[in-house]
Amino acid sequence: MPLTLTEALAVYAKRVTTALDKALPDEALVPQTLHSAMRYAVLTPGKRLRPFLVYQAGALMGADEATLDAPACAVEMIHAYSLVHDDLPAMDDDDLRRGQPTCHRAYNEATAILVGDALQSLAFQLIADAGIPAAEVRLKMLKTLAQAAGSRGMVGGQAMDLAAAGQTLNAMQLEDVHRNKTGALILASLQLGALCGSRQNRTSKEALTRYGECIGLAFQVQDDILDVEGDAASL
């Protein structure tokens, strides 16, 4: 009997959390505080939406689940790093993340900055070392993730969001911010999963791109509404 969406999310959240636990450095290794903080930032329970999309897109394209673990971990590390940096006093200055003290509150600001730096580099290392024989596929995956995370993607979206503080944006401007800040990494998750499979064609790529763009925008719209209507405990 097929899993419901809720059940499937739980199954793959557990799978990627196990993979993340193995991929992250042991906190007993030097520098211990940095490694402890990296694990704190990543292993705090979350939705694991982006890894879920990696696994689902990969399954549609015939990829083996074990092959998908590396890109699933990589996108979650990029996501976690972005949250650590977003929570800093220079950005959103948040005290709570996923019901627990933010990384800079649990440790300190300098450590939180280094956690983001380390998680970003580890994400690319995981893809470079992924168990995919074709080097050209791993190269495409590296480029996909780099573009989604950079100034034309997630980081650029954050910069646009900061620049828009106190201003009233029109619908097109707001969508542009969301498409980069949140949508770029969601779309990359689908693309990374698809690249691991062998059933890709132009039609499937276009369909996944359209789907990724739509859910990325919907996700950020919901998040913005919760920021206004919700409270810290429910968030």
Secondary structure, DSSP 4 states (H G I P E B T S, - for coil): -PPPHHHHHHHHHHHHHHHHHHHSPPTTSSSHHHHHHHHHHHHS----HHHHHHHHHHHHTT--HHHHHHHHHHHHHHHHHHHHHHTSTTTT--SEETTEE-HHHHS-HHHHHHHHHHHHHHHHHHHHTSS-S-HHHHHHHHHHHHHHHSTTTHHHHHHHHHHTTT----HHHHHHHHIIIIIHHHHHHHHHHHHTSS---HHHHHHHHHHHHHHHHHHHHHHHHHHHH--TTT-
